[in-house]
């Protein structure tokens, strides 16, 4: 099947030193621990151009969870939508703000770091953080450069397998993903329940070079109950082709751990993330997605702090009930309509969630915290 064409072929993006192209130009105020997230939020609220990612991680986490949290922080800071980072810690956490800042400096990220204990208290940390964030905002690049679909890293998460999603929304998103890959871009998808429900089909759909990483993913989930019960149950009761309808029949060229960055020049990658929206979208942003499509039959309205999220539904009732929260009604749209929306959003037009200022941020957990 040939890829669709779009009338509008370019958008104005922000070129990054590593070759990526941002569709937003945020300064990220990153709390390294749950104890500093309220300070990070207060800093971001006072600085136009800054966003915070409040979370409940970074303290008393064990082993793999601790490493996953740190890995996710580092990858998020390298997202092409991020111009610079202010890391805010408490001072006694497992994931130390100074350690994160040092690692980011080594990766070439523009970063400032401070901790509540290190600067003498909450109010002092807020004031110092505001000053640091304003400095980074002022130093952002002002020029924009023409870019096209080849510069898009499209994140895809489909939060359910309802009939309206399977029959209308997923096929629409699949065709948009096909167009991005055909143009030389990258598509990163979340929803590991779909792979674990059909391991043999997943192996057949995965390129040889990515097969060891897929086997690692399957091993990690073997014997574990589905954490997204509804999607996991539905995936087992549907074929692999139906369960992965939003991805289509493209070969999986890369399989990523949660929080890992994609290294694909083009093609399709799958990240080991559940289909729950907030956790999935954080994983997609960490993988390098500069824009995300979220398929939601139920009408989940929240976006994400770092990446614009285009909401797509195939449910007529949801589209009618939430006309100002759904970006694309799959019952009344063709693939070119979705592609044009993606390019408009990449060019700076706010999504419905962005316009409403609604965001959710979460990192998935492997095991318990102490």
Rosetta blueprint (number, residue, H / E / L):
1 X L
2 X L
3 X L
4 X L
5 X L
6 X L
7 X L
8 X L
9 X L
10 X L
11 X E
12 X E
13 X E
14 X E
15 X E
16 X L
17 X L
18 X L
19 X L
20 X L
21 X E
22 X E
23 X L
24 X L
25 X L
26 X E
27 X E
28 X E
29 X E
30 X E
31 X E
32 X L
33 X L
34 X H
35 X H
36 X H
37 X H
38 X H
39 X H
40 X H
41 X H
42 X H
43 X H
44 X H
45 X H
46 X L
47 X L
48 X L
49 X L
50 X E
51 X E
52 X E
53 X L
54 X L
55 X L
56 X L
57 X L
58 X L
59 X L
60 X L
61 X L
62 X L
63 X H
64 X H
65 X H
66 X H
67 X H
68 X H
69 X H
70 X H
71 X H
72 X H
73 X H
74 X H
75 X H
76 X H
77 X H
78 X L
79 X L
80 X L
81 X L
82 X E
83 X E
84 X E
85 X E
86 X E
87 X E
88 X E
89 X E
90 X L
91 X L
92 X L
93 X L
94 X L
95 X L
96 X L
97 X H
98 X H
99 X H
100 X H
101 X H
102 X H
103 X H
104 X H
105 X H
106 X H
107 X L
108 X L
109 X L
110 X L
111 X E
112 X E
113 X E
114 X E
115 X E
116 X H
117 X H
118 X H
119 X H
120 X L
121 X L
122 X H
123 X H
124 X H
125 X H
126 X H
127 X H
128 X H
129 X H
130 X H
131 X H
132 X H
133 X H
134 X H
135 X H
136 X H
137 X H
138 X H
139 X L
140 X L
141 X L
142 X L
143 X L
144 X L
145 X E
146 X E
147 X E
148 X L
149 X H
150 X H
151 X H
152 X L
153 X E
154 X E
155 X E
156 X E
157 X E
158 X E
159 X L
160 X L
161 X L
162 X L
163 X H
164 X H
165 X H
166 X H
167 X H
168 X H
169 X H
170 X H
171 X H
172 X H
173 X H
174 X H
175 X H
176 X H
177 X H
178 X H
179 X H
180 X H
181 X H
182 X H
183 X L
184 X L
185 X L
186 X E
187 X E
188 X E
189 X E
190 X E
191 X L
192 X H
193 X H
194 X H
195 X H
196 X H
197 X L
198 X L
199 X H
200 X H
201 X H
202 X H
203 X H
204 X H
205 X L
206 X E
207 X L
208 X H
209 X H
210 X H
211 X H
212 X H
213 X H
214 X H
215 X H
216 X H
217 X H
218 X H
219 X H
220 X H
221 X H
222 X L
223 X L
224 X L
225 X L
226 X L
227 X L
228 X L
229 X H
230 X H
231 X H
232 X H
233 X H
234 X H
235 X H
236 X H
237 X H
238 X L
239 X L
240 X H
241 X H
242 X H
243 X H
244 X L
245 X L
246 X L
247 X L
248 X L
249 X L
250 X L
251 X L
252 X E
253 X E
254 X E
255 X E
256 X E
257 X L
258 X L
259 X L
260 X L
261 X L
262 X L
263 X L
264 X L
265 X L
266 X L
267 X E
268 X E
269 X E
270 X E
271 X E
272 X L
273 X L
274 X L
275 X L
276 X L
277 X H
278 X H
279 X H
280 X H
281 X H
282 X H
283 X H
284 X H
285 X H
286 X H
287 X H
288 X L
289 X L
290 X L
291 X E
292 X E
293 X E
294 X E
295 X E
296 X L
297 X L
298 X L
299 X L
300 X L
301 X L
302 X L
303 X E
304 X L
305 X L
306 X L
307 X L
308 X E
309 X E
310 X E
311 X E
312 X E
313 X E
314 X L
315 X L
316 X H
317 X H
318 X H
319 X H
320 X H
321 X H
322 X L
323 X L
324 X L
325 X L
326 X L
327 X L
328 X E
329 X E
330 X H
331 X H
332 X H
333 X L
334 X L
335 X H
336 X H
337 X H
338 X H
339 X H
340 X H
341 X H
342 X H
343 X H
344 X H
345 X H
346 X H
347 X L
348 X L
349 X L
350 X L
351 X L
352 X H
353 X H
354 X H
355 X H
356 X H
357 X L
358 X L
359 X E
360 X L
361 X L
362 X L
363 X L
364 X L
365 X L
366 X L
367 X L
368 X L
369 X L
370 X L
